[in-house]
Amino acid sequence: MQIFDCPFCGERNETEFHFVAEAGKVRPEPAREVTPELWASYLHTKNNPRGTSREIWRHLGCGELFAMRRDTVSMAVIAVESLGGNER
């Protein structure tokens, strides 16, 4: 079991968190011009890097979204930050 650090509530059990998305993934626009293939790729294709990754997570306890940098190999959390930019 891992302990994640919510920037709003502090350390909590990993079961209180939900992965939302890769940070920096750009939604295709304008919506009227997005093909079904491009939309499917946006929804289902993940980079899944080996090593450091920046991701968006939600703490189910407080409902807040935040960014987490972690090593996908060791599963070590490097840093967490509110989406307002306050790093912990």
Sequence and secondary structure as in RCSB ss.txt:
>XXXX:A:sequence
MQIFDCPFCGERNETEFHFVAEAGKVRPEPAREVTPELWASYLHTKNNPRGTSREIWRHLGCGELFAMRRDTVSM
AVIAVESLGGNER
>XXXX:A:secstr
  EEEETTTEEEEGGGEEEEEETT    S GGG  HHHHHHHHH     SSEEEEEEEETTT  EEEEEEETTT 
 EEEEEETTS B 
